[in-house]
Amino acid sequence: MSQKQQQIPRFRVGAQIEHIILLVSFTVLAITGLPQKYAATNVGEWMINAMGGIETVRIIHRWSAFILIAGSIYHLITGAYRFYVKRERMRILPDKKDAFDVRDFVLHNIGIRKEHPKMRKFNFGEKFEYWAVVWGTAMMAITGFMLLNPVATTSILPGEIIPAALAAHGWEALLATTAIILWHLYNVLVKQFNPSMWTGKLPREQMEEEHALELERIDGGGDPWPHVDAPNLIRRQRKFIVASVLVGSLLLALTIWMFTFEETAITTVPRVTQEAFVPLATQVP
Ligand code: HEM
């Protein structure tokens, strides 16, 4: 195999599974949410009918929201395991070097700087995207829960909060979907196909371009997932298992409760069967 085609480790199986859960749940949420926002348009109406009607669409939306939130809880727990038990560094946190990388990247693109900045495991663009997903998911979950439980929400907050939550939920959905299509899909599919979320590896050439510092570290014998060999690993593992089972079950129970707490229009309002409208004036006495 040529040096150029050599595959460099990039993601572990756990991260690949999390990505699939996020990809599927987000896509279904967008496909079932956006036609609700644009239900008065021809395309929106056609999509809702094609998916089996508004009740079905809303039920699918809720189930995929549950999967997205369960996936986020799993991400939180596995992240905490790597940080607390394995003592891995949180390389996704932004720092000063990212700001310098942005500056050097712009200078390189406008021809003032000759060299492309050498970036680490996660470059500034990937960090920005990751934190946008974190913030966006939190925002969608909070506003989504308000829409699911309007009576409980307005018992502690003013009534205007429900239309505000609906507007925030719908516009954030449009922003997130547009960002995924224009930015994420462009970067991983169009600019250059990036196979790393499927194979766990990235070709050397792409690593050189996007993560040169990480490549130098791995070439120098570094572990792709560096961690500190701190003592008491087993003790930390035991403590973590107890804490994560407790916190995980609590968060999951809270999520299920939020989804089932209030009865909504799907279960309380019977479907209206349409009858032909006959104006009184035309009725024969
Ligand atoms: C994270 C958890 C989420 C929850 C709990 C949630 C829940 C809801 C609820 C309750 C509604 C009102 C319709 C209904 O009763 O079914 C709704 C509407 C909607 N959702 Fe979500 N959702 C979530 C995530 C998302 C995501 C990630 C997207 C898009 C990428 C999305 C897009 C939409 C859109 C566009 C609407 C229609 C808003 C409108 O009518 O203006 N939702 N969602």
Residues whose N, C-alpha, C, O or C-beta is under 5 A from the ligand:
A	BS01	HEM	F26 L29 A30 G33 L34 Q36 K37 R58 H61 A65 T137 M140 A141 G144 F145 L147 L148 L166 H169 G170 A173
